[in-house]
Amino acid sequence: MRVLREKTIAGLTVDEGRAKELMDMSPSLIVTALSPHIGYAKAASLVKRALAERRSLMDVALEEKVASEADLRRMLDPLPMTRGGVQK
């Protein structure tokens, strides 16, 4: 464990911008987050459109008036998803 820590883990840094970008474009994460609120079919449709148009899901969802920006930010917040269960 000491060697693993010293040779691979020590000194690692997180690129928060890239991590957020990857999370924002993760179809399974987005559909999982939105499904309880807008249904799976609508969530999947939004993700497909956002990916096809190379746009953010937030832009597409706001354009389609799925929810307010504040509600979408709350629904897409990844932190509650780490706690398990359905977050309303």
N, CA, C and O atoms as a DFTB+ gen file, in Angstrom:
352 C
 N C O
     1  1       0.815      -1.171       0.000
     2  2       0.000       0.000       0.000
     3  2       0.872       1.253       0.000
     4  3       0.554       2.244      -0.659
     5  1       1.961       1.199       0.737
     6  2       2.841       2.360       0.802
     7  2       3.428       2.653      -0.576
     8  3       3.470       3.806      -1.005
     9  1       3.880       1.610      -1.266
    10  2       4.475       1.790      -2.595
    11  2       3.422       2.305      -3.576
    12  3       3.701       3.201      -4.372
    13  1       2.229       1.746      -3.521
    14  2       1.147       2.214      -4.389
    15  2       0.903       3.700      -4.160
    16  3       0.809       4.474      -5.112
    17  1       0.803       4.089      -2.907
    18  2       0.571       5.498      -2.582
    19  2       1.715       6.372      -3.089
    20  3       1.475       7.406      -3.712
    21  1       2.948       5.967      -2.828
    22  2       4.103       6.786      -3.201
    23  2       4.302       6.855      -4.710
    24  3       4.659       7.908      -5.238
    25  1       4.078       5.753      -5.405
    26  2       4.384       5.694      -6.841
    27  2       3.225       6.124      -7.745
    28  3       3.451       6.536      -8.883
    29  1       1.990       6.031      -7.251
    30  2       0.873       6.327      -8.157
    31  2      -0.094       7.392      -7.649
    32  3      -0.633       8.157      -8.449
    33  1      -0.320       7.456      -6.373
    34  2      -1.362       8.343      -5.860
    35  2      -0.811       9.689      -5.399
    36  3      -1.427      10.725      -5.648
    37  1       0.321       9.686      -4.742
    38  2       0.906      10.927      -4.225
    39  2       1.153      11.906      -5.376
    40  3       1.723      11.545      -6.405
    41  1       0.724      13.116      -5.185
    42  2       0.962      14.145      -6.190
    43  2      -0.108      14.267      -7.261
    44  3      -0.039      15.171      -8.093
    45  1      -1.098      13.379      -7.262
    46  2      -2.171      13.492      -8.242
    47  2      -2.991      14.744      -7.966
    48  3      -3.210      15.112      -6.812
    49  1      -3.437      15.390      -9.025
    50  2      -4.334      16.530      -8.881
    51  2      -5.568      16.293      -9.738
    52  3      -5.525      15.552     -10.720
    53  1      -6.650      16.923      -9.361
    54  2      -7.908      16.770     -10.079
    55  2      -8.100      17.959     -11.008
    56  3      -7.975      19.110     -10.591
    57  1      -8.400      17.676     -12.252
    58  2      -8.758      18.718     -13.212
    59  2     -10.269      18.892     -13.107
    60  3     -11.030      18.221     -13.804
    61  1     -10.695      19.801     -12.229
    62  2     -12.114      19.958     -11.933
    63  2     -12.929      20.356     -13.153
    64  3     -14.065      19.910     -13.314
    65  1     -12.359      21.188     -14.011
    66  2     -13.065      21.594     -15.227
    67  2     -13.354      20.413     -16.136
    68  3     -14.459      20.276     -16.660
    69  1     -12.357      19.562     -16.318
    70  2     -12.534      18.379     -17.171
    71  2     -13.498      17.391     -16.524
    72  3     -14.308      16.775     -17.216
    73  1     -13.420      17.233     -15.217
    74  2     -14.330      16.323     -14.519
    75  2     -15.770      16.781     -14.686
    76  3     -16.660      15.964     -14.922
    77  1     -16.007      18.090     -14.563
    78  2     -17.354      18.626     -14.742
    79  2     -17.819      18.426     -16.180
    80  3     -18.968      18.053     -16.418
    81  1     -16.944      18.668     -17.122
    82  2     -17.278      18.477     -18.539
    83  2     -17.693      17.026     -18.803
    84  3     -18.683      16.781     -19.493
    85  1     -16.955      16.084     -18.268
    86  2     -17.273      14.666     -18.453
    87  2     -18.597      14.301     -17.786
    88  3     -19.385      13.535     -18.340
    89  1     -18.837      14.847     -16.602
    90  2     -20.098      14.561     -15.923
    91  2     -21.274      15.165     -16.679
    92  3     -22.321      14.531     -16.808
    93  1     -21.106      16.386     -17.179
    94  2     -22.185      17.052     -17.906
    95  2     -22.549      16.324     -19.194
    96  3     -23.674      16.448     -19.677
    97  1     -21.618      15.575     -19.752
    98  2     -21.862      14.876     -21.013
    99  2     -22.082      13.378     -20.813
   100  3     -22.070      12.618     -21.780
   101  1     -22.281      12.953     -19.579
   102  2     -22.492      11.540     -19.295
   103  2     -23.972      11.197     -19.447
   104  3     -24.776      11.536     -18.579
   105  1     -24.339      10.529     -20.537
   106  2     -25.763      10.235     -20.770
   107  2     -26.417       9.458     -19.640
   108  3     -27.538       9.778     -19.245
   109  1     -25.747       8.451     -19.116
   110  2     -26.384       7.639     -18.067
   111  2     -26.586       8.444     -16.792
   112  3     -27.611       8.293     -16.126
   113  1     -25.645       9.284     -16.445
   114  2     -25.770      10.118     -15.258
   115  2     -26.939      11.089     -15.409
   116  3     -27.735      11.267     -14.487
   117  1     -27.030      11.709     -16.575
   118  2     -28.078      12.702     -16.814
   119  2     -29.455      12.057     -16.813
   120  3     -30.377      12.573     -16.182
   121  1     -29.606      10.945     -17.505
   122  2     -30.906      10.269     -17.556
   123  2     -31.305       9.795     -16.165
   124  3     -32.469       9.906     -15.781
   125  1     -30.354       9.271     -15.415
   126  2     -30.627       8.820     -14.047
   127  2     -31.099       9.980     -13.181
   128  3     -32.020       9.827     -12.379
   129  1     -30.470      11.137     -13.343
   130  2     -30.826      12.297     -12.530
   131  2     -32.194      12.865     -12.908
   132  3     -32.956      13.272     -12.032
   133  1     -32.508      12.895     -14.188
   134  2     -33.746      13.533     -14.641
   135  2     -34.967      12.619     -14.624
   136  3     -36.089      13.102     -14.474
   137  1     -34.776      11.335     -14.772
   138  2     -35.903      10.403     -14.893
   139  2     -36.967      10.528     -13.804
   140  3     -38.156      10.525     -14.123
   141  1     -36.586      10.638     -12.531
   142  2     -37.628      10.746     -11.508
   143  2     -38.474      12.016     -11.644
   144  3     -39.592      12.077     -11.132
   145  1     -37.944      13.016     -12.326
   146  2     -38.611      14.311     -12.418
   147  2     -39.417      14.484     -13.704
   148  3     -40.518      15.036     -13.683
   149  1     -38.862      14.007     -14.833
   150  2     -39.528      14.245     -16.124
   151  2     -39.830      12.955     -16.877
   152  3     -40.399      12.996     -17.968
   153  1     -39.459      11.821     -16.312
   154  2     -39.684      10.539     -16.966
   155  2     -38.503      10.132     -17.839
   156  3     -37.778      10.970     -18.375
   157  1     -38.335       8.818     -17.963
   158  2     -37.181       8.293     -18.698
   159  2     -37.207       8.692     -20.170
   160  3     -36.184       9.108     -20.714
   161  1     -38.361       8.573     -20.819
   162  2     -38.444       8.843     -22.260
   163  2     -38.051      10.284     -22.578
   164  3     -37.298      10.525     -23.522
   165  1     -38.551      11.238     -21.802
   166  2     -38.228      12.651     -22.043
   167  2     -36.759      12.914     -21.741
   168  3     -36.093      13.628     -22.492
   169  1     -36.247      12.350     -20.660
   170  2     -34.840      12.536     -20.308
   171  2     -33.933      11.970     -21.397
   172  3     -32.964      12.615     -21.795
   173  1     -34.241      10.771     -21.879
   174  2     -33.442      10.154     -22.936
   175  2     -33.504      10.974     -24.212
   176  3     -32.497      11.127     -24.904
   177  1     -34.674      11.501     -24.527
   178  2     -34.840      12.333     -25.714
   179  2     -33.971      13.593     -25.632
   180  3     -33.339      13.985     -26.613
   181  1     -33.948      14.214     -24.462
   182  2     -33.117      15.412     -24.278
   183  2     -31.633      15.093     -24.445
   184  3     -30.898      15.834     -25.097
   185  1     -31.208      13.993     -23.854
   186  2     -29.799      13.607     -23.942
   187  2     -29.419      13.307     -25.390
   188  3     -28.370      13.749     -25.860
   189  1     -30.258      12.566     -26.093
   190  2     -29.970      12.246     -27.500
   191  2     -29.838      13.514     -28.329
   192  3     -28.929      13.638     -29.151
   193  1     -30.749      14.452     -28.109
   194  2     -30.698      15.700     -28.874
   195  2     -29.444      16.503     -28.535
   196  3     -28.770      17.015     -29.428
   197  1     -29.133      16.611     -27.246
   198  2     -27.949      17.366     -26.827
   199  2     -26.679      16.764     -27.425
   200  3     -25.805      17.493     -27.892
   201  1     -26.579      15.442     -27.411
   202  2     -25.393      14.789     -27.980
   203  2     -25.340      14.966     -29.489
   204  3     -24.275      15.242     -30.041
   205  1     -26.475      14.811     -30.164
   206  2     -26.508      14.944     -31.625
   207  2     -26.148      16.351     -32.070
   208  3     -25.497      16.539     -33.098
   209  1     -26.572      17.335     -31.294
   210  2     -26.319      18.735     -31.650
   211  2     -25.056      19.288     -31.008
   212  3     -24.706      20.453     -31.199
   213  1     -24.372      18.433     -30.241
   214  2     -23.151      18.839     -29.532
   215  2     -23.381      20.101     -28.703
   216  3     -22.600      21.051     -28.738
   217  1     -24.486      20.068     -27.959
   218  2     -24.865      21.169     -27.085
   219  2     -24.993      20.640     -25.668
   220  3     -25.081      19.434     -25.441
   221  1     -25.000      21.556     -24.732
   222  2     -25.174      21.114     -23.338
   223  2     -26.624      20.713     -23.118
   224  3     -27.542      21.245     -23.742
   225  1     -26.798      19.776     -22.228
   226  2     -28.146      19.347     -21.887
   227  2     -28.933      20.509     -21.299
   228  3     -30.131      20.640     -21.549
   229  1     -28.271      21.344     -20.523
   230  2     -28.935      22.488     -19.908
   231  2     -29.559      23.377     -20.981
   232  3     -30.712      23.786     -20.850
   233  1     -28.807      23.679     -22.042
   234  2     -29.335      24.515     -23.122
   235  2     -30.558      23.880     -23.776
   236  3     -31.565      24.551     -24.002
   237  1     -30.470      22.603     -24.076
   238  2     -31.567      21.899     -24.733
   239  2     -32.783      21.841     -23.810
   240  3     -33.906      22.081     -24.254
   241  1     -32.576      21.532     -22.551
   242  2     -33.680      21.419     -21.599
   243  2     -34.360      22.771     -21.383
   244  3     -35.584      22.848     -21.280
   245  1     -33.563      23.827     -21.315
   246  2     -34.152      25.163     -21.163
   247  2     -34.931      25.557     -22.412
   248  3     -36.005      26.152     -22.319
   249  1     -34.390      25.226     -23.574
   250  2     -35.071      25.529     -24.825
   251  2     -36.413      24.817     -24.915
   252  3     -37.385      25.373     -25.425
   253  1     -36.463      23.590     -24.421
   254  2     -37.696      22.810     -24.460
   255  2     -38.588      23.065     -23.242
   256  3     -39.637      22.441     -23.084
   257  1     -38.153      23.992     -22.388
   258  2     -38.933      24.388     -21.211
   259  2     -39.323      23.195     -20.317
   260  3     -40.459      23.083     -19.855
   261  1     -38.359      22.332     -20.099
   262  2     -38.576      21.162     -19.246
   263  2     -38.741      21.584     -17.785
   264  3     -39.577      21.039     -17.064
   265  1     -37.944      22.548     -17.361
   266  2     -37.984      23.063     -15.998
   267  2     -37.217      24.379     -15.980
   268  3     -36.570      24.743     -16.961
   269  1     -37.294      25.078     -14.875
   270  2     -36.532      26.324     -14.746
   271  2     -35.042      25.990     -14.635
   272  3     -34.669      24.852     -14.353
   273  1     -34.216      26.982     -14.857
   274  2     -32.771      26.757     -14.751
   275  2     -32.392      26.334     -13.334
   276  3     -31.558      25.447     -13.151
   277  1     -32.993      26.957     -12.347
   278  2     -32.685      26.604     -10.949
   279  2     -33.078      25.160     -10.657
   280  3     -32.331      24.428     -10.008
   281  1     -34.250      24.751     -11.136
   282  2     -34.685      23.367     -10.918
   283  2     -33.777      22.381     -11.642
   284  3     -33.440      21.332     -11.093
   285  1     -33.378      22.708     -12.867
   286  2     -32.482      21.819     -13.615
   287  2     -31.139      21.686     -12.918
   288  3     -30.589      20.588     -12.831
   289  1     -30.606      22.799     -12.420
   290  2     -29.324      22.736     -11.704
   291  2     -29.448      21.848     -10.467
   292  3     -28.536      21.086     -10.148
   293  1     -30.576      21.951      -9.777
   294  2     -30.792      21.111      -8.592
   295  2     -30.903      19.646      -8.998
   296  3     -30.313      18.779      -8.355
   297  1     -31.663      19.362     -10.073
   298  2     -31.845      17.980     -10.526
   299  2     -30.545      17.355     -11.007
   300  3     -30.319      16.161     -10.814
   301  1     -29.687      18.160     -11.634
   302  2     -28.456      17.634     -12.224
   303  2     -27.248      17.719     -11.301
   304  3     -26.136      17.389     -11.711
   305  1     -27.448      18.152     -10.074
   306  2     -26.358      18.223      -9.107
   307  2     -25.901      16.792      -8.796
   308  3     -26.694      15.996      -8.293
   309  1     -24.645      16.453      -9.084
   310  2     -24.190      15.075      -8.884
   311  2     -24.044      14.667      -7.422
   312  3     -24.089      13.474      -7.122
   313  1     -23.873      15.600      -6.516
   314  2     -23.644      15.249      -5.113
   315  2     -24.783      14.428      -4.510
   316  3     -24.502      13.406      -3.884
   317  1     -26.048      14.815      -4.664
   318  2     -27.110      13.983      -4.086
   319  2     -27.130      12.559      -4.660
   320  3     -27.564      11.627      -3.983
   321  1     -26.665      12.389      -5.895
   322  2     -26.659      11.053      -6.496
   323  2     -25.658      10.129      -5.806
   324  3     -25.776       8.909      -5.912
   325  1     -24.684      10.685      -5.107
   326  2     -23.702       9.850      -4.418
   327  2     -24.259       9.304      -3.110
   328  3     -23.670       8.412      -2.499
   329  1     -25.401       9.845      -2.682
   330  2     -26.002       9.411      -1.412
   331  2     -26.937       8.220      -1.563
   332  3     -27.311       7.596      -0.570
   333  1     -27.314       7.902      -2.785
   334  2     -28.224       6.780      -3.016
   335  2     -29.667       7.164      -2.810
   336  3     -29.970       8.207      -2.230
   337  1     -30.548       6.324      -3.283
   338  2     -31.976       6.606      -3.162
   339  2     -32.428       7.624      -4.196
   340  3     -31.608       8.166      -4.937
   341  1     -33.710       7.882      -4.249
   342  2     -34.266       8.856      -5.189
   343  2     -34.331      10.209      -4.505
   344  3     -34.907      10.337      -3.425
   345  1     -33.754      11.200      -5.119
   346  2     -33.761      12.567      -4.579
   347  2     -34.846      13.362      -5.280
   348  3     -34.853      13.425      -6.509
   349  1     -35.734      13.950      -4.566
   350  2     -36.821      14.754      -5.165
   351  2     -36.553      16.212      -4.986
   352  3     -37.349      17.044      -5.420
